[in-house]
């Protein structure tokens, strides 16, 4: 019998996490698939995913670094650890990258022998790493200090570390910290505070130990004796730290999250903490891996501080860490997409963290360097539209748009018929020119009401992404009212392309205009703002890819109804729902949908949601 609510909570979390990790293992048998790059835990702990950190914790030191993060926009993520030694292979079979210990069920003793003890990055060169980041236009570096395998990449008092256990008599974190300080490159570190597959009390390892979720006392002992102590080391031994990037919370408690926040603050008053610490704590929100959004998000901004959300991607395939098959690939065909990802993320209010995976010897493959250098070359010409830029003035931009006082920047990846069109900006345009054109030659443009058309001569088209600058009469662009309007026949369209996300742990497919990984978490709300002129009762048409086991709740201010994602899995279809929904008064309303039964418990990765349509029922 379960003795109390706390025990129940841990048991429920245990089931959820086991399901998630088992799914990860089952789906990784073919490690050459794109899915093998995913490392996440879908469920989170606490009432909120972000926002529990008190306003008073945004101290002058934190504000200074937050302003710097908003200015910098672009950083280097580095996944480096003993998993690189295995290069994505175990016992002659393809395996995962940084998750290979978990997904190949490698015993601690075997991982120690074949990965950790052999890992000696003799060719690591801090100057080369900082050179690479600088050339790419990156302003900060985040290096894995301890990933889920539990191995510390620095000289820790805990013996399972690069210096003592592997016998590598250099502290590469110290070398990198010193180089970064000399070069004015800001440094942060990644730390897996919850999962630790090496420790009996750490979460995640159920092949050496009893379970994924550990008894509360065992986990607390691990947390305080290893995790907290190592955070104290990292925040005291390496000079100024710009950021602490935590990951995959699912067992950490509210008290433990606060303890970690306090530990960082005590030693590094200016260090930013991301929201993956857990329980809603952290200074800035973080999306799922490769997270995108259909709308500009300023939800994390404070009244007097612009707080960006952050997402991350890797120039490798098949994982974030090094594998032979995923880290040496020529990605030249994807250079434009990497650049446009940066533009889109900044345009929607985010910060971009782009990952590289060094070889076991500490060198970063040339193919990866070439990928980020392509972005750096573009930024040398177009950086004005990125660094320190504000998001698009339109909440639902048709493509990547950034802004600064008196200017709007249109980032165009595929220029058709030499024309760029923008609808929705009402401010008078005084001049248009291509940012890459240092002469600022005026372009021909036509502005009528809310529509602006600009002509780009062939000779000014850029090879990857062309940035068109609109100099406007207003400091901040005036735009149309983007509130969704009820149609004249009474219908209300609720497309995902016109929604806002309640949390960052969800993504959006721009090509298909559908959700990506929506339904995994009951907090993943989709929000529409609608002007209702003819209230009443409506029947509901949903459009999705089908999943009989997944239910979600549609709510208005007056009513709610549970909907079922019935239909054929994998086939995007429209279907009429059984329930009806009421809107009793005319005016502007917030309509929301929230998952009720997480989609991950029925199917995984295949569910796509395009939106709803409300059709009035004739009286």
N, C-alpha and C positions, 0 to 999 in steps of 0.2 A: 504494500500500500504506500502511496506517495504521502509523505508526512506533511509537507507544506508547499506553498505556492512556489517558493524558490526551487525546491526539488523538481516540481513539475516543469518549471521554466527550463531547467537544464536538460530534462529528459526530452522535452519537445524540441529544443535546439539540437540536441544530439541526433534525433531522428532526421531533422531537416538537413543538418550538415553531412551526416552519413549519406543521405540520398544525393546531395549535391556532389560530394566527393566521389561516390560510386559512379554517378553519371559521368563525371570527368574521366574516370578510369575507363569506363566502358566505351566512351566515345573516342578514346585516344588509341584504340587498337590500330587504327590507320593514322599514324602520326604525320603523314604528309598532308593532311587536310588543313584548311585554314583554321578550323576550330581549335587546333592544338595550341594556338597562341593565347587562348583564354585562360586566365587564372583569376578566380573570383569566388566569393561566397555570397549567395544571393540574399540570404536573410541577414538582417542587422538587429542589434539589440537596442532597446530603449524606445521611448515614445517618438523621438524625432531622429532623422538622419543627419541633420545639421541645424545649428542655431542655438544650442544650449549654452555655449560659451557666453559669459556675461559681457555686457558692453564695457564694463570697467576693465576687462582683460585686454581690450584694445588700447593698450598703453601708448605713450608717445613713441617708444621703441618699436612696438608692433606696427603702429601706424606708419612709421618711417619705412619699414621693410615692406609693408603692404602697398604703399605708394610706389615703392621700387618695383615690386612684382607687377603691378599694373602698368608701369612704364616699360618694363623689360619684355614682357609677353612670351618669350621663347627661351626654353632651357633644354639642356642635355640630360637625359635619363641614362643611367648605365647599370645594366644587370650583369654582375660579375661575381662569380663564386665557384665552388668546387664542381657544380653541375657542368661547368664549361669543360672540365677535364673529361667528362664522359661523352661530350659532343653529340648528345642526343641519341645514344645507343647503349643498350644494356643486354648482356648475354647474347650478342650477335643480332639483336632485334632493334628496329627503330623505336625510340622512346620519346618522351617529352623533352623540353629544354630545362628550365629552372624547376619544373615540377616533376622531374624524372624520378626522384626518390619516392614520391607519393604514388605516381601513376604506374611505376614498375614494381612497387612494393619492395624496394630495396631495404634489407635489414640495416639497422644502424651500424653494426660491425662491418658489413660489406661496403657500405657507403664510406665509412671512415677509411677502409683499406684501399678501395679503388678510386675514390674521388678526393676526399679531404687530405689524406696523407701524401698524395702524389701531386697536389696542386701547388705549383711553385712558379708564379708569374715573373720569371727572370727578366723578361724584356719590358716589363712595365716602366713607362717613362711619363712622369707627371707633366713635363713640359709638352710632350707630344699630345697628350690628352687635352690640355688647355688650348694648345694651338688649334686642334680640331674644332673645339667648341667655339673659339673666337672666329675662325674662318667661316663657320656656319652662321654667324650672326647671333649665337646664343649668349645669354648674359649670366647664366648660372648653371651649375652642375649638381645633379642629385645622384649619388652613388649608393648602391646597396651595401649597407654595413652588416646586416644580418638578414638573410632571406628565410623562407620557411624551413630550410634544411637545418637551421640552428647554428650555422658556422659563421663566426665573426671574422670579418675581413680586416681586422686591425688588431693591435696588441692589447688584448683584453685580459683582465684578471681571471675571467672564466677560461679554463684551459683549452676549450674547443675553439681555437682561433688560428689564423694564418701564421702568426709568429711562433706560437708554442707548439701547436699540434702538428702543423705541416712542416715545421722547422725552417720556415722561410724568414730569414733574419732581417727583414725590412718591414717597416710599418708604412704600407702604401697609402694609408689614409693620411698619415702625417706628411708624407711627401707631397700628396696632392693638396693638402690644406696649405702648406707653405707656398707652393707654386701659385695657388689661387690667390692667396693674400698678396703676393708680390705683383700679380698681374691684375688685381682688382676684379677677379672673377669670383662671384659669390658661390658658396659651397653649401650644399645640404646633404642629408643622408636619408636613405630608406631604411626602415627598421620594421621587421615582422614581430609585433608585440604579442600576438595571440597564438598563431601557429608556430610551433617549434617541434619538428619531427624527431629531433635528437633527444629531447628530454621527456622523461616519463610524465611529468606534470604539464608539459606544453600540449596545446591542442593539436589534433590532426593525425597523429600516428596511432593506427589501430591494428597494425600488423606486427609490431614489436610489443606493444602495450595493450591494455584491455579495450580501449575505446577511443573514438575521435574526441568526444567531449570528456573532460576529466573531472573527477570529484572537485568540488569547489575548494577544499583545503589544499589539494595537490596543485591545482592550477595557481592558487594564490601564492603558494610557496615558490613555484617556478617564476611567477610574475615578479615577486618582490626580490627574490634572490638572484635572478638572472636578468630579466628584462629591464627592471628599474635600475639595477646596478649598472648595466651596460649603457643605458641612456645617460646615467650620471657620468660615465667615462667619456662618452661621445660629446657631451655638452661641456666638459671641463678640459679635455686634453687637446682640442684641435682649434683653438682660437675662436673667432666669431663664426657662428653657424647661421646660415640664412634661413634654413627650413629643415623640419623633421617630417618625413613623409612616411606615415604609418600605413599598415595594410591589413586587410581581411579580418575585421573584428567579428567574432560571433560568440565567444565565451566571456570576453572581458566585461566586467560589471561597471556600473556607473561610478562607484567609488574608485575603482582601479583606473578608469579613464581620467578622473579628476586628479588622481595621484600622479599620473604621467604628465598631465598638463602642468601641474605644480613643479614637477621635477625639471621639466624643460625650462620653465619660466625662472626658476631659482638660479640656474646656471647660465641661461642664455635668454635674457629678458626680451630680446628682439626676434628670437627665432619663431618663424611661422609654423604652425601645426595644421596639417590637413585633416579633413573630416573623416578619413578612414581610421582615425583613432578609435572611433566607436561611440555610441550612445549620444550622438548629437554634438560632441565636443570637437573643437578645432576652430581655426581662424578663417579658413576658406574651404569651400565645398569642392568635391571631386566627383567627376562622372564615372560611369563604368568605363572599362577599357575602350578606347576608340569612340568615346561618346560624342554624339552630335545632337542637335536640337533644332526643331523647326522654327523657333522664335528667339528673339533677343532675350536674354535673361539678365535682369538687374535685381532679381529677388534677394541676392545676398548683399547688395549694397546697403551701407548704413547711411543715415541722413547726411553725414559729413565725410564719408569715406567710400571710395569705389573699391568694392571687394570682388574681384573676378572669381568665377568658377574655373576649374582646371580639368583638362583631359590629356590623355597620353596615347601615343601610338609608337610603333617600332618600325625601323627600316629593315628589320629581319622578318622572316616568315617562320611559321611553325614554332613560335615561342619567343619569349623576351630575352632568354639567355642564349648562349652560343650552341649551335648545332652545325654539323658539317653541311647538312642539306638546306639549312635555312638562313645561315649567317654569311655565306659567301656568294650569295646570288647577285647578279647584275640587276639593279632595280631602275635602270635608266628610263624604261618605259613608264615608270611611276613618278618621275621627278615632278611633273606638272601637278599630279594629284597631291603630292606632299605639300607643295607650295600652296595649292588652293585650299587644302585642309587648314593650313595656318591662317589664310585669309578668312575663311568661313568661321573658324573658332574665334578669332579676334573680333570679327564683325558681329558675333552673337554674344560678346561679353566675356569671352574665356581667355585662358592662357594655355599655351601648347607646350607639352613636355615630350620630346621625341627621343626614343630609346635606341641605343646601340648595344651590341653584345660582343665584348672583346673575346679573343681566343684565349686558351688556357695560359699562354705565355704573356698575356697582358697587352698584346697589340690589337688594334682595332682594324678589321679587314678593310682593304682599299675600297671594296664595293660599297661598304657602309659609309666610309668617309666621302666617297663621291656623291652619295645620295644627299647627305646633309650639306655638302659644299654647294650643290646645285641651289639649295635654298639660300645659302649665304651669298652666292653670286647675285641672286634675284634681290635680296635684301639690300645689297650695296647700292642698288639703283632705286628700289621702291620702299626702302625702310621707313620713309616719312609716313606712309599709309599704315604702318604696323606699330612701330614703337610709340608708346604713349597715346595711341589712338583710342577714341571712344567707339562704342558699338554703332551699328546702323541706327539712324534716326527712325527708321521704320521697324516696327516690332516684328513684322513678317516679311523680311527682305526677299526679293525674288532670286537673288544671288548674293555673293559676298560683298558687303558694303561696310566701310568704316568711316569715321568722321573725326574732325577736329574743328575748333571754332572757325566758322566762316568757310569750311570746306567739307565736301562729301567725296569719298573715294569709291569708285566703282571698280571692283575686281572682276575682270572678265576672262574666263578660261577659254571659252569657245566663241570667238567673234564671228558672227554670221552676217554676210552681206555688208560688211564694214559699218554696221550699225549697232549702237548700244541704246537700248530703251530703258527708261526708268519711269514707273508710275507711282504716284503717291507723295512726291515732294512738291510742296506748294511755294517754297521760297524762290525768289527770283534768282536765276542763274546769270551772273555777270560774265563769266568766262569758263570755257572748258579746254583742257589740254591733257596730253599724255604725260604721266609723271616721269617716264623714262626719257622724255624729250627735254633736255636741259635748257633749250631755248624757250620753252613754254609757248610754243607756237599755238595760236588760238585755233580751235577746231570749229567747224560749222556745226551749229546745233539749232534745234527748234523746240520751243517751249510753249505749250498750249494747255492751259488749266493745270491739271495734275500730271501731265505727260511730258517727258523730256526725251528727245531723240538726238543723239550725237553721232556724227560721221567720223570714222577713223580712217585716214588714208593708209594704203597698203604699207608704205614705208615706215609707218609708226606702230604697226602691229608688233607686239612682243612675242618671242618664241614660246613662252609658257603661259604667263598670266599678264594681261595688259591692265594697267591701272589708269583710269580716266579720272581726272580731278575736276570737280565742279566747284568753282568759287561762287559762293552765294551771298546774297545781300544781308542775311541774318547770321548772327553768331552761332545760333543753334537752329538747324533746319526745321521749318514748319512742315508738318505732314498732315495727310488726311486722317480722318477718324477711322481707325481700323477695327472698331467694334463690329462683330458679325451682325448682319441685318436679317431679320425674318423676311422671307420672300413674299411677294404680293399674293401668292396663292395660299399663304399661311405656313408653308413648310419652313423648317429650320435645319440647315445643313451644319453638321459638326464634324468637319474633316480634321484629321490629325495634323494636316499641314497648317492649320490655323489655331492650334492649341498651345498652351503653355504647360511645362512640366512642374509638378509640385516638388520633386526632388531630382537630383542629377543622375540617379542610378537607373537610367533608361536611355534609349537612343532612338534615332530616327533615320530612315532610309530616304535620302533626298530623291533618288531616281524613282522608286516605287511609291513614294509619299505614304509610307506605312511605318508603324512602330517597329523597332528592333529590340528584342528582349523586354517587351512590356509584359507584365503579368507575373513576374518572378517574385515580386515584393508587394505586399498589400498597401504600402505607402506610395506606390507609383501612380499618383493621381495625374489625370489629364484634365485641363481646365480650359473652358471656353467662356468668353465674355460676349453675350448676345443681347441685342436690343429687340425685345419682344413687343410688337404692336398689337397683336391679336392673341391674347392668352386663351387657354382652353386645355382640352385633353388631347393627347397625341399618341398615335401608335408609333412604333419604333422599328426602323429598318437598320440593321447592322451590316457592315461590310468587313469581313475578315477571312482568315484562311481556315477556320474551323477547328474546334477542339471541344468535344462534348464535356470534358472534365473540368473546363475552366469557366468560372462565373465571375461577374463583376457587377458593381452597383452604379447605376446612373442616378444622379441626384439633382434636384432643383431646390430652390428655397422652400418649396411647398410640398415636395413629394420625392419618393425614391422607389426604384424598382430593380430587382435583380435580373440580370440578363445572362443568357447562356451562349457561349461561342460554339453553338452546334454547327455541324457541317463536316465536310471532308477536309481532313488535315492536309495542308499544303496547297489547297485550291482557294483562291480569293473569290468569294461569292457574296451576294447580297441575300439577306433573309429577314423575314419579319419575325420579331420577337413576340412572345406571348403576352407580356405585360404592357400596360399603358403608363404614361407619365403626365402629371398635371402641372401647369403653370397658371397661377390664379390671377396675377396682376400684370398689367403692362409695365414696361420699363426695362432697364438694363439688369440682366441676371448673370450670375455665375453658374454654369452647368458643369458638373464634374463626373468622371468615371473613375472608380477605384477597384482594383482586383479584390475579389472576395476569397476565392480559393486559388492560391498561386498556380500559375500555369506550369511551373516546374514540377508540380506533383502529378501532372497528367502527360505532358509532353515537353520537349525542351528544344529551343532554338528555332522551331519551325513556325511558331504562331506569329501571324502578322495581322495588325488591326489598322484599317484605313479610316474608319470613322462611323458616325451614325447620321441618320436623317429622321427627323421628327415630322410626322404627317398629321395634320389636324383631323380629328374624327368629327364628321358632320353631326350636328345635333338633330 
